[in-house]
Amino acid sequence: MKLSLKAARVDAGLTQVDLAQALKCNVSTYRKIEENPDSATIEQARKIADAVGRPYDEIFFLPAT
């Protein structure tokens, strides 16, 4: 099951500021990633996944069909 990045963040009870701090980036940078998850680097994707407590492929990659 693929979750949107926003849904995963909200489900974890985190704000955009919380995730920006986890990534050590500006909130506007995180917002851009949330709007377009494909723009995240592998490192950013893994940090976000760790912060929200989900496997990164559940958030960033579509399931195989």
C-alpha positions in Angstrom: 0.0 0.0 0.0 1.4 3.3 -1.0 0.9 6.3 1.3 1.3 9.9 0.3 4.1 11.6 2.0 1.7 14.0 3.7 -0.5 11.1 4.9 2.5 9.3 6.4 3.6 12.5 8.1 0.2 13.3 9.6 -0.3 9.6 10.6 3.0 9.9 12.5 1.8 13.1 14.3 4.6 15.2 12.7 4.5 18.6 11.2 6.4 19.9 8.2 8.7 21.7 10.6 9.5 18.4 12.3 10.4 16.7 9.1 12.5 19.7 7.9 14.5 19.4 11.2 15.0 15.7 10.7 16.3 16.4 7.2 18.3 19.4 8.4 16.8 21.6 5.7 14.6 24.6 5.4 10.8 24.1 5.7 10.3 25.3 2.2 12.7 22.6 0.9 10.7 20.0 2.8 7.4 21.4 1.4 8.8 21.0 -2.2 9.6 17.3 -1.4 6.2 16.7 0.0 4.6 18.2 -3.1 6.9 16.2 -5.4 8.3 13.1 -3.5 10.2 12.1 -6.7 12.5 15.1 -6.0 13.8 13.5 -2.8 17.2 12.0 -2.7 17.6 8.4 -1.5 19.2 9.8 1.7 16.3 12.2 2.3 13.7 9.4 1.5 15.3 7.2 4.1 15.5 9.9 6.8 11.8 10.8 6.2 10.8 7.1 6.3 12.7 6.7 9.6 11.0 9.8 11.0 7.5 8.6 10.2 8.2 5.0 11.1 7.4 3.5 7.7 9.5 1.7 5.0 10.6 4.2 2.5 9.4 2.2 -0.5 5.9 2.4 1.0 6.0 6.1 0.7 8.2 6.8 -2.3 7.7 4.0 -4.8 4.6 2.6 -6.5 3.9 -1.1 -5.8 4.7 -3.4 -8.7 1.7 -4.3 -10.8 
